[in-house]
Amino acid sequence: MARYPAYKVVYNKLKEDIDNDVYPVGTFLPPEGELEKIFHVSRTTVRHAIDLLVREGIIRVKQGHGTEVVNIKSPGFSKIYQKFHNVVSLTGEFSNQGYTYSKGTWIDRVIAPPKAAKSLGVNEKTEVFRIQRVLCNGDRPFCIMTNYLRTDFFPDLDAYTDKFFDLYLFLQKHYNVSFTTGIERLTAIKADFIDAQLLEIAPGTPLFYTEREAMCQLGPLEYLECKILSEVYSFVVAMEGTPQWYYDPDYQNAIQQCQ
């Protein structure tokens, strides 16, 4: 069985210590140099673990002071409560239920862009695979999809251009690597000129923009950027029951302060 990458071990241990009040809210984590010695890892590994904790809102970096443990349930971090209520599924649906297919797939090797490098846990000068696709529903293009994957996990991936549609299914069958967890961020943007040409729309047309960071048993699985035509595709969130955080005293206190 594959071992967790070093940064994930550091991340898990620090998160566990924070949850158990080894590092209470308002205190600071040990300096990077000390964490290197504690975990016997490199500075890069420590920084990757710290970055994951920052992204989850568990800690924050204060210039000149260090890395502070924060109370994500306090009014200053109340956005944590804007999560959907007990999501049981998140799916997409088309306004036109036509056949969905890839208009074309191109796989090449590129130097990792900054966001992809950070997500994949590699140096920005590292070569990674880039998969570019345009997806269609019926006869209409609706999605520009760009995936970035590590070359050391999937060494011959560029030999499979136009050989698959479902990336995760392909990786599971050919490399015995499976998706485990992921985070996806959804925002709205306007189509630029290149988007407009690929999706056959006017520049400025509203699009969904998603970024996904996915993990597998080896570590980072992929970094994905997706631009989706909102008039063709919509996201549907199914929810069930009252969320547990609703009864949290910190949340109730935050609500009282807002009234």
PAVEX-494762 format. One line per field, with one value per residue (C-alpha): residue number from 0; z, x, y. Coordinates in steps of 0.05 Angstrom, whole numbers, plus 32768, in hexadecimal, padded with zeros to 4 digits. Each point is the difference from the previous one (the first is absolute). Layout:
<pts>
i	NUM / ... .
z	Z / ... .
x	X / ... .
y	Y / ... .
</pts>
This chain:
<pts>
i	0 / 1 / 2 / 3 / 4 / 5 / 6 / 7 / 8 / 9 / 10 / 11 / 12 / 13 / 14 / 15 / 16 / 17 / 18 / 19 / 20 / 21 / 22 / 23 / 24 / 25 / 26 / 27 / 28 / 29 / 30 / 31 / 32 / 33 / 34 / 35 / 36 / 37 / 38 / 39 / 40 / 41 / 42 / 43 / 44 / 45 / 46 / 47 / 48 / 49 / 50 / 51 / 52 / 53 / 54 / 55 / 56 / 57 / 58 / 59 / 60 / 61 / 62 / 63 / 64 / 65 / 66 / 67 / 68 / 69 / 70 / 71 / 72 / 73 / 74 / 75 / 76 / 77 / 78 / 79 / 80 / 81 / 82 / 83 / 84 / 85 / 86 / 87 / 88 / 89 / 90 / 91 / 92 / 93 / 94 / 95 / 96 / 97 / 98 / 99 / 100 / 101 / 102 / 103 / 104 / 105 / 106 / 107 / 108 / 109 / 110 / 111 / 112 / 113 / 114 / 115 / 116 / 117 / 118 / 119 / 120 / 121 / 122 / 123 / 124 / 125 / 126 / 127 / 128 / 129 / 130 / 131 / 132 / 133 / 134 / 135 / 136 / 137 / 138 / 139 / 140 / 141 / 142 / 143 / 144 / 145 / 146 / 147 / 148 / 149 / 150 / 151 / 152 / 153 / 154 / 155 / 156 / 157 / 158 / 159 / 160 / 161 / 162 / 163 / 164 / 165 / 166 / 167 / 168 / 169 / 170 / 171 / 172 / 173 / 174 / 175 / 176 / 177 / 178 / 179 / 180 / 181 / 182 / 183 / 184 / 185 / 186 / 187 / 188 / 189 / 190 / 191 / 192 / 193 / 194 / 195 / 196 / 197 / 198 / 199 / 200 / 201 / 202 / 203 / 204 / 205 / 206 / 207 / 208 / 209 / 210 / 211 / 212 / 213 / 214 / 215 / 216 / 217 / 218 / 219 / 220 / 221 / 222 / 223 / 224 / 225 / 226 / 227 / 228 / 229 / 230 / 231 / 232 / 233 / 234 / 235 / 236 / 237 / 238 / 239 / 240 / 241 / 242 / 243 / 244 / 245 / 246 / 247 / 248 / 249 / 250 / 251 / 252 / 253 / 254 / 255 / 256 / 257 / 258 .
z	8000 / 7FEE / 803A / 800C / 7FE4 / 8036 / 7FFC / 800D / 803E / 801B / 7FEE / 8022 / 8040 / 8006 / 7FF3 / 8035 / 8032 / 7FF2 / 8009 / 8042 / 8019 / 7FFF / 7FDA / 801B / 7FDA / 8003 / 8008 / 7FCB / 7FE0 / 8008 / 7FCC / 7FBE / 8015 / 803F / 7FDB / 7FD0 / 803C / 8021 / 7FC1 / 7FE0 / 7FBE / 7FD1 / 8003 / 7FC0 / 8020 / 803E / 7FD5 / 7FD7 / 803F / 801C / 7FBF / 8004 / 8047 / 7FEB / 7FC6 / 8030 / 802D / 803B / 8005 / 7FE3 / 7FF2 / 8023 / 7FE2 / 8033 / 8034 / 7FE6 / 7FF2 / 802E / 8011 / 7FF3 / 8017 / 7FBF / 8026 / 801A / 7FE0 / 7FDC / 7FDB / 7FFC / 7FB6 / 8016 / 800F / 7FB9 / 7FEB / 7FE6 / 8033 / 8004 / 7FB6 / 7FEA / 7FB7 / 7FCF / 7FB7 / 7FBF / 7FD0 / 7FB8 / 7FE5 / 7FC3 / 8011 / 7FC3 / 7FFA / 8023 / 7FDF / 7FF9 / 7FC1 / 8006 / 8032 / 8000 / 8033 / 8004 / 8032 / 801A / 8038 / 803A / 8007 / 8047 / 8017 / 7FE2 / 801F / 8045 / 7FFA / 7FE6 / 8034 / 7FCD / 7FF0 / 7FCE / 7FD1 / 8000 / 7FC0 / 8007 / 7FD1 / 7FE6 / 7FE4 / 7FD7 / 7FEA / 7FE5 / 8015 / 7FD9 / 8010 / 7FC1 / 7FCA / 802F / 8023 / 8049 / 8028 / 7FFA / 802E / 8012 / 802E / 801C / 801A / 801A / 7FCE / 8037 / 8011 / 7FB8 / 7FD7 / 7FBC / 8003 / 7FC1 / 7FD8 / 800B / 7FDC / 7FE9 / 8023 / 8038 / 8015 / 804B / 801D / 8045 / 7FE3 / 7FD1 / 8037 / 802B / 7FC8 / 7FE4 / 803E / 8039 / 801D / 801C / 8015 / 804C / 8013 / 7FDF / 8007 / 7FC9 / 7FFE / 7FD5 / 7FE9 / 7FC6 / 7FC9 / 7FBB / 7FC1 / 7FE1 / 7FB6 / 7FFF / 802B / 7FD0 / 7FC4 / 801F / 801C / 7FC4 / 802A / 8006 / 802A / 8044 / 8005 / 8048 / 8011 / 803D / 8013 / 802C / 801D / 801D / 802A / 8004 / 8028 / 7FF6 / 8028 / 7FE4 / 8013 / 7FD2 / 7FC7 / 7FD5 / 7FFC / 7FD3 / 7FE1 / 7FDF / 7FDB / 7FF7 / 7FD8 / 8035 / 7FCF / 7FEE / 8042 / 8048 / 8043 / 802E / 804A / 8029 / 804B / 8039 / 804A / 802E / 8000 / 8041 / 8002 / 8006 / 804A / 800D / 8039 / 7FDA / 7FC5 / 802C / 8021 / 7FBD / 7FEA / 8040 / 7FF4 / 7FBA / 8019 .
x	8000 / 801A / 8017 / 7FE5 / 802E / 802A / 7FD9 / 7FBF / 801E / 8014 / 7FBC / 7FDA / 802A / 7FFB / 7FB5 / 7FF8 / 8029 / 7FD6 / 7FBF / 801B / 8015 / 804A / 8001 / 7FC3 / 7FDD / 8029 / 8043 / 8035 / 801B / 804B / 802C / 800D / 8047 / 7FE7 / 7FCA / 8036 / 8025 / 7FC0 / 7FE9 / 8045 / 7FE9 / 8015 / 7FEA / 7FD7 / 7FD9 / 7FF1 / 7FE8 / 7FD2 / 7FE0 / 7FF8 / 7FE1 / 7FCB / 7FEE / 7FFC / 7FD2 / 7FD1 / 7FFD / 8020 / 803C / 8017 / 8044 / 800E / 803B / 8036 / 7FDE / 7FF8 / 7FC7 / 7FC4 / 7FCA / 7FBD / 7FB9 / 7FDB / 7FBE / 800A / 7FDB / 8040 / 7FFF / 7FB5 / 8003 / 800A / 7FB5 / 7FEE / 800C / 7FC3 / 7FD6 / 8014 / 800E / 7FED / 8011 / 8018 / 7FF0 / 7FFB / 7FC6 / 7FF9 / 7FC8 / 8003 / 8009 / 802A / 803B / 803F / 8043 / 8046 / 800B / 804A / 8036 / 8048 / 8034 / 8044 / 8037 / 8007 / 8023 / 7FCE / 7FDB / 8003 / 7FBB / 800A / 8046 / 7FE5 / 7FC6 / 802B / 8036 / 8037 / 8032 / 7FE7 / 8038 / 7FE8 / 7FE4 / 7FB8 / 7FCC / 7FCA / 7FC0 / 7FD5 / 7FBA / 7FC1 / 7FC1 / 7FBF / 7FB8 / 7FDB / 801F / 8011 / 8044 / 7FF4 / 8040 / 804B / 8025 / 804A / 801D / 8047 / 801F / 8044 / 802E / 801F / 7FBC / 7FEA / 8041 / 7FE3 / 7FBE / 800F / 7FFD / 7FB5 / 7FE8 / 7FB8 / 7FFE / 7FD0 / 7FC5 / 7FFA / 8044 / 7FF6 / 7FE7 / 803B / 8032 / 7FE0 / 8003 / 8045 / 8027 / 7FD7 / 7FFB / 7FBD / 7FE3 / 7FFA / 7FEF / 7FFB / 7FEE / 7FDC / 7FF6 / 7FC9 / 7FFF / 7FE3 / 802A / 7FF5 / 8019 / 803E / 800E / 801F / 7FC8 / 7FCD / 8021 / 8003 / 7FB9 / 7FE2 / 7FE5 / 800A / 8039 / 7FE4 / 7FCE / 7FF9 / 8024 / 8008 / 8049 / 8016 / 8043 / 8009 / 8038 / 7FF9 / 8026 / 800F / 8024 / 8043 / 7FF4 / 7FE7 / 7FD8 / 7FF2 / 7FF4 / 7FC5 / 7FE8 / 7FBC / 7FD7 / 7FB7 / 7FCA / 7FCB / 7FC6 / 800A / 8015 / 7FEB / 8017 / 7FCE / 800E / 7FD7 / 7FFD / 7FE1 / 7FF5 / 8018 / 804C / 8023 / 8025 / 7FBD / 7FFE / 8048 / 8003 / 8033 / 7FD1 / 7FC5 / 8029 / 8016 / 7FB7 / 7FED / 8036 / 7FE4 / 7FB9 .
y	8000 / 8045 / 802C / 8046 / 8036 / 8023 / 8042 / 7FDA / 7FDF / 8045 / 801D / 7FC8 / 8004 / 804C / 7FFE / 7FCA / 8028 / 803E / 7FD9 / 7FE5 / 8045 / 7FF1 / 8042 / 8026 / 8039 / 803F / 7FDD / 7FF7 / 7FC1 / 7FF4 / 8023 / 7FDD / 7FEE / 7FDF / 7FD9 / 7FE7 / 7FE2 / 7FE5 / 7FDB / 7FF4 / 801E / 8038 / 8049 / 7FF6 / 7FC7 / 802A / 803A / 7FD3 / 7FE5 / 8046 / 8018 / 7FC9 / 8016 / 8049 / 7FEE / 7FDD / 803D / 7FDA / 802E / 8042 / 801D / 8042 / 8024 / 800B / 7FD4 / 7FBA / 7FD0 / 800A / 7FCE / 8021 / 7FF3 / 7FF3 / 8003 / 8047 / 803B / 8014 / 7FBD / 7FF6 / 7FEE / 7FB8 / 8000 / 8011 / 7FB8 / 7FDB / 7FDB / 7FB7 / 7FF4 / 7FBA / 800A / 8034 / 7FF2 / 8025 / 8001 / 8018 / 802B / 7FD3 / 7FB6 / 7FF0 / 7FD1 / 8019 / 7FF4 / 801D / 8029 / 7FF1 / 7FF0 / 8018 / 7FEA / 8022 / 800E / 8047 / 8025 / 8001 / 8043 / 801C / 7FE7 / 7FBB / 7FFA / 8013 / 7FD0 / 7FC6 / 800B / 800C / 8038 / 8034 / 7FEB / 7FB8 / 7FE2 / 7FE6 / 7FE3 / 802E / 7FE3 / 8030 / 7FEF / 8021 / 7FDB / 8003 / 7FF1 / 7FEC / 802C / 8039 / 800B / 8012 / 7FF3 / 800F / 7FD1 / 8001 / 7FCB / 8001 / 7FBF / 7FEB / 7FDC / 7FD4 / 7FE3 / 7FF4 / 7FFC / 7FEE / 8025 / 8029 / 7FC0 / 7FFE / 803F / 7FF5 / 7FBC / 8010 / 802B / 7FF4 / 8011 / 7FE1 / 7FBF / 7FFD / 800D / 7FCA / 7FCC / 8010 / 8016 / 7FE3 / 8046 / 8017 / 8043 / 8005 / 8048 / 8044 / 8049 / 8025 / 804C / 801E / 8048 / 8029 / 8020 / 801F / 7FDD / 801E / 7FFF / 7FBA / 7FE4 / 801E / 7FE1 / 7FBA / 8003 / 8024 / 8039 / 804B / 801B / 8015 / 7FC7 / 7FE8 / 7FBF / 7FD4 / 7FFA / 7FC6 / 7FEC / 7FBB / 7FE3 / 7FB5 / 7FCC / 7FB6 / 7FCB / 8019 / 8049 / 8039 / 7FE2 / 803D / 804A / 8011 / 8041 / 7FFF / 8035 / 7FED / 8022 / 8011 / 8004 / 7FB7 / 7FE2 / 800C / 7FE5 / 7FDD / 7FF9 / 7FCE / 800D / 7FDA / 800F / 8037 / 8008 / 7FF0 / 8042 / 8024 / 7FEC / 8013 / 8033 / 802A / 8004 / 8012 / 8036 / 801B / 8004 / 8025 / 8033 / 800E / 800C .
</pts>
